[in-house]
Amino acid sequence: QVQLAESGGGLVQAGGSLRLSCAASGLTFSSYDMGWFRQAPGKEREFVAARRLIFTYYADSVKGRFTISRDNAKNTVYLQMNSLKPEDTAVYYCAARPRTERAYDLSNHYTYWGQGTQVTVSS
């Protein structure tokens, strides 16, 4: 079965950096779009970044600070997060879907989800 396993979360001071990883198994990784979403306490899950083929997409709130990348040889997608802010505090989820032209920023367009990893940014 398909599994997505996130890692790399933690506690960091504002202005710091973290790199999240998501290792995928049970799917043909190169044929899947990959995305990152996050959910803060009391808020809805929101789009962060996505990678489809060579194209990358970002939420306005993270553009210029976060970078999504993927290594198809390792079946892994990464989220490099720089210049972190307290408002970036959330549980971050990795998501996968078979490649499609559908909107990349809607969580219900993704088929598989990881268990999430906590990112906490202190001020």
C-alpha positions in Angstrom: 0.0 0.0 0.0 1.0 3.6 -0.4 2.8 5.2 2.5 4.1 8.7 3.0 6.4 9.3 5.9 7.4 12.9 6.9 10.4 13.8 9.0 12.4 16.8 9.9 10.0 18.8 12.0 11.0 20.4 15.2 11.3 23.6 17.3 13.2 26.5 15.7 13.6 30.2 16.5 12.1 32.8 14.2 14.5 33.4 11.3 15.8 29.9 11.4 15.5 27.1 8.9 14.2 23.5 8.7 14.1 20.9 6.0 11.2 18.5 5.9 11.4 15.2 4.0 8.7 12.9 2.8 9.6 9.4 1.8 7.1 7.7 -0.4 6.6 4.0 -1.0 4.1 1.8 -2.8 3.7 4.1 -5.8 5.4 5.0 -9.0 6.8 8.2 -7.5 7.8 9.9 -10.7 4.2 9.7 -11.9 2.8 11.5 -9.0 2.3 15.2 -8.1 3.6 16.0 -4.7 2.4 18.6 -2.3 2.9 20.1 1.1 0.0 21.4 3.3 -0.1 22.6 6.8 -2.7 22.9 9.6 -2.4 25.2 12.6 -4.5 24.7 15.7 -8.1 25.9 15.1 -7.5 26.5 11.4 -8.2 24.7 8.2 -5.6 22.8 6.4 -3.9 25.1 3.9 -1.8 24.7 0.8 1.9 25.4 1.1 3.7 24.1 -2.0 3.4 21.6 -4.8 5.6 20.1 -7.5 4.3 18.7 -10.8 6.9 17.6 -13.3 9.4 20.5 -13.3 6.9 23.0 -12.2 6.7 24.4 -8.6 3.9 26.3 -7.0 3.8 28.1 -3.7 1.3 29.8 -1.4 1.8 33.6 -1.3 2.6 33.4 2.4 5.7 31.2 1.8 6.9 32.4 -1.6 10.5 33.4 -1.5 11.1 31.6 1.8 10.2 27.9 1.1 11.5 25.6 -1.7 9.9 22.3 -2.7 12.1 19.8 -4.5 12.0 16.1 -5.2 14.5 13.3 -5.8 12.8 10.6 -7.9 15.7 8.2 -7.4 15.0 8.3 -3.6 11.2 8.6 -3.9 11.4 11.6 -1.6 10.1 15.2 -1.7 11.6 17.9 0.4 10.5 21.3 1.8 13.3 23.6 2.6 11.9 26.3 4.9 14.0 29.5 5.5 13.3 32.7 7.4 10.7 30.9 9.5 8.1 33.0 11.3 5.9 32.2 14.3 2.9 32.1 11.9 4.5 29.1 10.1 3.9 27.0 13.2 1.7 24.1 12.2 1.6 20.4 11.5 3.0 19.9 8.0 1.6 17.2 5.8 3.0 15.6 2.7 0.4 14.6 0.0 0.5 12.7 -3.3 -1.8 12.3 -6.3 -1.5 10.7 -9.7 -0.3 13.4 -12.1 -3.2 15.6 -13.2 -4.1 19.0 -14.5 -6.4 19.6 -11.6 -5.8 22.5 -9.2 -2.7 21.8 -7.1 -3.7 23.8 -4.1 -6.9 22.0 -3.0 -6.4 19.3 -0.4 -9.3 17.2 -1.7 -7.4 16.8 -5.0 -4.8 14.7 -3.3 -5.2 10.9 -2.8 -2.6 10.0 -0.2 -1.4 11.7 2.9 1.4 11.3 5.5 0.8 11.4 9.2 2.2 14.9 9.6 5.2 16.5 11.3 5.1 19.3 13.8 6.9 22.6 13.1 7.1 25.1 15.9 8.6 28.5 15.4 9.3 30.5 18.5 9.5 34.3 18.6 
